[in-house]
Every structure is written in structure tokens, then in C-alpha cells.
Amino acid sequence: MKKNQMLFKMLSIVCLLSLLAACGPAATEAPAATDAPAATDAPAATEAPVVEPVTLSLLGPANENDMLMVKALTDAYTALHPNVTFNIEVAASGGSEVDNLVKTRLATGEMNDIFYYNSGALLQALHPSDTLLDLSKEPFIDNIAESFIPTVSQNGGTFGVPVGFASGGGILYNKKIYEQLGLSIPKTWDEFAANNEAIKAAGIPPVLQTFGDTWTAQLFVLADNYNVAQTDPNFAEDYTNNKAKYSDSPETMAGFDHLREGFEKGWYQPDFETTLFPQGMELIANGKVAHWAMGTFVMPAIASNYPDKVNDLGYFGMPGADASKAGTTLWMPLAFYAPKTTEHADAVKDFFAFVSSTDGVDAINAKVLPSGPYLIKGSSLPDDVAPFVNDLNAYIESGKAYPALEFLSPIKGPNLEQICVSVGTGQMTTAEAAAAYDEDVKKQAQQLGLPGWDN
Amino acid sequence: MENQPRAISVLRSYPYWFYLPAGFLFVVFFLIPTAMSFYYSLTRWSLFDATFIGLDNYKAFLEDSQLKLAFRNTIIYAFLTSGLKVIIGLPLAMLLTSRIKLPGLYRSLIYFPVLVSTVAVGITFYALMQPSTGLINVTLGALGVSRINWLGDPKLALYSVIIVDIWKGVGIAMVLFMAGIQSIPLEYFDAARLEGGAWVKFRHVILPLSRNTTFTVILLSFIGGLRTFDLIWAMTGGGPGFASDVLTSVIFKQYQAGFYGLSTAGNVIMFVLVTIIAYPLMRFFNRMEIEL
């Protein structure tokens, strides 16, 4: 009996200890052995006196287009600094699953040294001033375009460096179909609708929807922000302060209305309810559909899958009501951030300095299809860019571009994807969808604790 | 029952602190988190900080415009899956306990889906149920059946998931029924053989005497149906739009959105709801149980 008691006590203690260990912060991940260079590398030793091998863990994007840029940057940096290697972890999937993962890791102090995440409204929900490494005092912040800084800032701190280029959100279209049918670029929604009918009459589905990946459904609404701002320049501010709603006017509801119209008029391709994003890239690149409400940020992925089709694709902004004002909504690039808990703050900052330099831009341009203006001062695009980039730049140069709402307001309702699918499959009316989204926005604003939203 | 006194003395020789390790784990991993979740359901919680807001989360959860549909879907799902698993599982069990060739093979084939990961099943069926290119519609098309939009039609999506759930879960029901049938004393079957044919055997022997098993199957799959999540999430994500949302997927989406307090309140509501529905059902079944 005595012996048994001893054994039991010991077991309990072991059990307790292992529990405590499990609660502590996770041990640093083992460095990736694959391409870690030998510590005795000669060139590194001459450049800097202390070169300890460092492995930075990086939570990368789930989607292919963005991963191309992340890889281009990390590979180029490791080539310059062989002592630094990256252990890139791929987020399981996109959209709200990533939001969830990032929030949980930050709250439990288990975030990777670097992570890749949206700028704008989604960043605000991470409580960046409590959780992220403040970069506002770093010299490399001066290299970043002023227009980008507010989208990665909170309470006077700046937390991110831009990865890649600004994009247009509007309509990608297949130029070959336009040539075949003798169509011209629509400047208003009515012209767009007329084009769609002509394309449909020719036996081609005019509009691509990839509702199987629900995030893609939002573009008709989000990319309409340029048009909303043309009729109500104060919308973003009033919306943030609970003084304007989507259900207020036909102009603000237009995005939902367009989704519904496309459904009613049969513009969407067969199987659109379950078509996935990668299938969408195949359909638009090969001219099996004519239009896709999408961001130009998908073009590098299309280019790497269908390199000979890139020149077949053009771009125009989301058509609105007034032809003289036709323009585009702009998306800021996503950014790299570091959590306060990183043990390699200096190494991370040095990498961020590289990302915010023209060398970083060159590294991306060398590996990824140049797709839009970079947010790094002194950087430029090559002369021979693909046609869609010229289409986008024409809007920017003539001042007919305006940021998406998520870069002007901290509030983005989490259910917009499902609401857009509902209205785009005919399950909700335009007014119901707008009202449902207003409710969703209210919940998010209350969760963020914004003033003016207490019931 | 001559070994009963010995059993009690064996029980007594184990002191209460033998419960300690299990009890400790139960308290740390179940009781404390449960109590905490009741508290957090009363707060606006961002994982970083929590503000006490009283019952606002419960109000917001119950006012959600999609909740009614999700609740309806949950009941339909639980009802249909548990009912059909009985209706399909019992005949299968009867067939496979009777004298047929290769019973082991058929049992394995029907039980096999139970062993496969639910998410893997969901992803596989997402591909199989594609309206134009999926194997199911291609096969049906060859037989002259017109295109069925299994997961894309908002009216059909929930039922498509239910079909897959039954395919995946009927193996368990079948195994339970087989055990139930095999525990019926053979004398009853002999009597049935004298009285008449297969119908008598089914109606007056198997059906009444496997009542306990039937209740077990219904109760298990009904509670399972109320709490179902993984298959729906893998196949439709609650969509198209909100068409196949169930309580768990609504709660999960709120959690994903970062509404941690709200989703915790939803979990508490679901806990209460499952108890309210399942407990009386269990009491009723217990009263109706029979002695073999």
C-alpha cells in the first residue's frame, strides 16, 4: 500500500508538471534544416562581425498569388544574408479562417516572428497597439508612401510594411471576347448590362461568379466604393460614426442590387454557386466567360498558371451611374507585421527594411508579374507591363481612383461574403441584403468598442 | 449473483483518492472552462480584454435574423438523420445477421465510411456532387436523370448533406442493431418459425425486442444531429448564403468573426437547448425499455 501511494504521488506530480509545461509558451520551432547555410560562410563573416544563424518563422498566405511575392522577398533576403533563413508556414485557408488563426495566436502569445495580413479594417480588429511591434520610429518607414501608412497604424503606432503593389478592384474582362463581338469598354452600369446581353446572346456566359470560395462574392459591393464616394464623399466617415448605412439610398445599395440583377438576368456561368476560385481563373483566362468582378491582385496567379493568356485580359473599374465619372476602387497591398512577442526583433526589422526598399521591389518584380503601383518611394514598374496594368494606371494617373471602404473605416462586417452569396443566388432581395449587412456592421462596431454605436 | 459481495469488497478496497487524477483532469479541462464560458458569455470579449455587458450577447444571438432558419435546419437535420438511420440500419442489420454469403465483406463495406474522417468525406462529396462535372450527376445523366444542383441549390443543399451524413453514419446504427438482434434469445426465433414466415419474425420478434437498441440509435444520432458541424462546414460552409446554416455553424462563424462573447453565449444557448430536447426524450425511452 505504502509503495502504491508513493507511486501515485509521483505520478500526480509528473502529471501536474506536464500540464504546466503544456500551458507555457511554445518552444521556438526547430530551424528548418533544408537550406540553412553553414555558419562559417565567408562573405557573411566579412560584412558583419556577429552573424549568428537566425531562423525567422513566418505565417504566410494561403493563396498562391500572395505566396509568390512572399517567397520572392524571403529568397532574395536569404541570398543577401545567408545567416537568416525563413521557416514559412502556410495558413490553412483564406478569409475568416485566417482572421481566426491570427487572433488566437496573438492572444495566446504564440504568433510567428512575422505574419502576413490585411492592412486597413481587418488589422484594426487585432488590437495592433497592444499586440504588435511598433515600427513608427524605424528609419525604413520613411521609404513607404504616406498614403499607405494610415492603413497599418493605430494610436500613433505603425505596425506593417507593404508587400507588393496596390490593386484595382473592378472588372477583369477577356479582351478576345470584346474584339470578337465588337464591344467597347462600358462606362456605366447600363452599358455593362447591354454588353452582358450581347455576350449572352453569343452563347458565352457574361459574368463569372465563384461562390464556392465565398470571399470572391464581395467584389460587386466592395469595388463599388468609388461610385458610392462620387455621390456621397462623406460616406466612409458617416458610416464609421453610425450616421450612414448601406440601406440608406439606392447608390449605397447598388452593389447588392447588381448581384441580384446578374442572378435574375442569368448572367452567371453554369454551376456558379459551387465554382471555386482556381476554376474561376481558368474560365476567365481561357475566355470561357467574359467578365469577373475581381481585384487585379489575382493577376500574378493567373500569370503563373496561364502565362500566355495574360495579354488577353483587360481591366475596367466597377461601372456606376455617371459615364463622366467612371473610375476605380483601389486596394492597398497586404503587409508584414511582427508580434511584440518575437524574440528576433532586430532580425525582423532588418528584413522589413529590405521589404520597404527598392531592392525589395526589384526582388518581387524579378519573380512576379508586375501588376500595379508599389507603395515604396522611388520604385517604378518596368516599361513593358501587361495590358491590365495600363488600364489600371490610366485611372490612377487621371485621379479617378478611390480607396476601398476597408482602408477608410475600421469597420468591415464579417458576414458580407454570405450576404453577397444570398443576394447573388436570389435568396435575399437587395433591401434585405443591405439591411442584413447593416446589422452585421453594427455588431462589428460594437465589438471594436467604437463611439456612437451603443444600441 | 453469488459474486456480488466480493465485487463490493473489491470496490471498497479502492480509496476515494483514486478518483483524483481523473477528477483533476475533469475539473481543469471541463468544469473550469465551462464555468468560465458562462462568465464570458456575459461579456464583449476580444481575447485581449473582456467588458461586462450583461445579457446583451444573448439578446443579440436570439435576435439574429438567420437564427430561425438555422434552428429549423438543425431540427430537420437531427430528425431526418436519426429517423433514416433507423429505417435503413435495421433492415441492413437483419440482412447481415441472416444466412448470406460473405457477411464479413458486406459488414465491412457498410461500416467503412464510419472510419473515414468526416472532413475528408465532405471534401470528396463536394467534388462528387458538382452539378456538371461531378461523378454523381455524370452517372445519373447517363441514366437520363437531368442535372441536379446538389449543393448549389439553396433548397436542396441541406438535404444533400443529410444524405451524406446517413451514408457515413448508418454503419454505426447497423452494428448496434446487429448486436441487439444477436442478443435476442433463439427461442423467440424458433417460435416465430412455427407461427409463420419472415414477416412474423420481423413484426413480432425483432422489432419489439430490439426496441432498446432502436432507442439508443435514435438518441445517439439525434443528439449527434443537433450538434452536427464538421460535415456541413466541409460541404457547404452553411451556404449557399445562409441556406444550410445550423446552430453550430452560426456559432462558429461568430467565433471566426472575433465575436467571442457572442459565440460563447450561443454555445450556452445550444447547451441548454440540446438538454431540453434530449433529456425528456431519454427519460421517455428509459421508461419504455423492456427486459429481454
Contacts between the chains, C-beta under 8 A, distances in Angstrom:
chain1	res1	chain2	res2	distance
A	8	B	17	7.7
A	11	B	21	7.2
A	12	B	20	6.9
A	12	B	21	6.4
A	12	B	24	7.7
A	15	B	21	6.3
A	15	B	24	7.6
A	19	B	28	7.2
A	96	B	253	7.3
A	96	B	256	4.1
A	96	B	257	6.5
A	97	B	256	6.7
A	99	B	256	6.4
A	99	B	257	7.5
A	99	B	258	6.7
A	100	B	255	7.0
A	100	B	256	4.6
A	100	B	258	7.7
A	103	B	47	6.0
A	103	B	258	5.8
A	104	B	47	7.1
A	106	B	47	7.8
A	107	B	47	3.5
A	107	B	48	6.0
A	125	B	258	5.6
A	127	B	46	6.6
A	127	B	48	5.1
A	130	B	48	5.8
A	131	B	48	7.1
A	211	B	152	7.9
A	211	B	239	7.4
A	211	B	240	6.2
A	214	B	237	6.7
A	214	B	239	6.6
A	270	B	131	7.2
A	270	B	132	5.9
A	271	B	130	6.7
A	271	B	131	4.9
A	271	B	132	5.3
A	271	B	133	7.9
A	271	B	149	7.7
A	271	B	152	6.6
A	272	B	152	7.7
A	273	B	149	6.9
A	273	B	151	7.3
A	273	B	152	3.0
A	273	B	153	7.4
A	273	B	240	5.0
A	274	B	126	7.5
A	274	B	130	6.2
A	274	B	131	6.9
A	274	B	151	5.4
A	274	B	152	4.7
A	414	B	253	7.3
A	414	B	256	7.1
A	414	B	257	3.3
A	414	B	258	7.4
A	414	B	259	7.8
A	415	B	253	7.1
A	415	B	257	7.3
A	418	B	238	7.1
A	418	B	239	6.5
A	418	B	241	5.4
A	418	B	242	5.7
A	418	B	253	7.7
A	419	B	241	7.3
A	421	B	239	5.8
A	421	B	240	5.3
A	421	B	241	4.4
A	422	B	240	7.3
A	422	B	241	3.0
A	422	B	242	6.0
A	422	B	243	7.8
A	423	B	241	7.8
A	425	B	152	7.9
A	425	B	154	6.0
A	425	B	240	4.8
A	425	B	241	5.9
A	425	B	243	8.0
A	427	B	154	5.3
A	427	B	240	7.3
A	427	B	241	5.1
A	427	B	242	7.7
A	427	B	243	6.4
A	428	B	241	7.1
A	436	B	65	6.2
A	439	B	65	6.8
A	443	B	60	6.8
A	443	B	257	7.9
A	443	B	259	6.4
A	443	B	262	7.3
A	444	B	257	7.3
A	446	B	44	6.9
A	447	B	44	6.3
A	447	B	46	6.9
A	447	B	258	6.4
A	447	B	259	5.7
A	447	B	262	8.0
A	449	B	44	7.4
A	449	B	51	7.4
